[in-house]
C-alpha cells in the first residue's frame, strides 16, 4: 500500500484528508500574528457552500461537452485528418425536407428557354431549327433522366453557342 501524500490536495473551502487518520479536516494554519490555528475535524457527509458545484441541467452539460477547446478555429481540421461523414437516421419530416431541397435544386438547374419570341409569333412563323432542337431535347429529357452538367463553364458555353445560332 502506498503512503498518503504529505501535503494533500485541498478543496475550495480548504478541507483536506488527514494522511494519518483519513478523516476530512481543515489543517492547522498560522495567523498573521504568528499564533497557530488548531486542526478542525469535518463531520462525514458535510459539504460547505464553497464546495457545492453550480447546478447545470443535462442540456447545459451536453453543450459544455460539445464546446470547442480554447483557441480552436471553427471549421478548421488539421491536414491529414479526414472527418468521416455519418448519416444519422433521419426522421420522417427530415427526409421530406431533404426531398424538397432536392426538387428545388433540380428546378434551379432547368434549361433556360432558347427562344425569346412569344409563343404566338412562333406558331405564325413556323418552327425554327433551334425550336426543333429544343423539342428534340425535351423529348429525350422526358424519356431519360437528365444528366448532371459537368461544370458550369461547359453549360454556359453551350448556351452561348445556341444563342449565337438563334436568328432574331
Secondary structure as UniProt FT lines:
FT   TURN            12..13
FT   STRAND          15..17
FT   TURN            19..21
FT   STRAND          24..26
FT   STRAND          29..30
FT   TURN            32..33
FT   STRAND          36..37
FT   STRAND          40..41
FT   TURN            44..45
FT   HELIX           49..51
FT   HELIX           58..66
FT   TURN            70..71
FT   TURN            74..75
FT   TURN            79..80
FT   HELIX           92..108
FT   HELIX           119..125
FT   HELIX           129..143
FT   HELIX           152..165
//
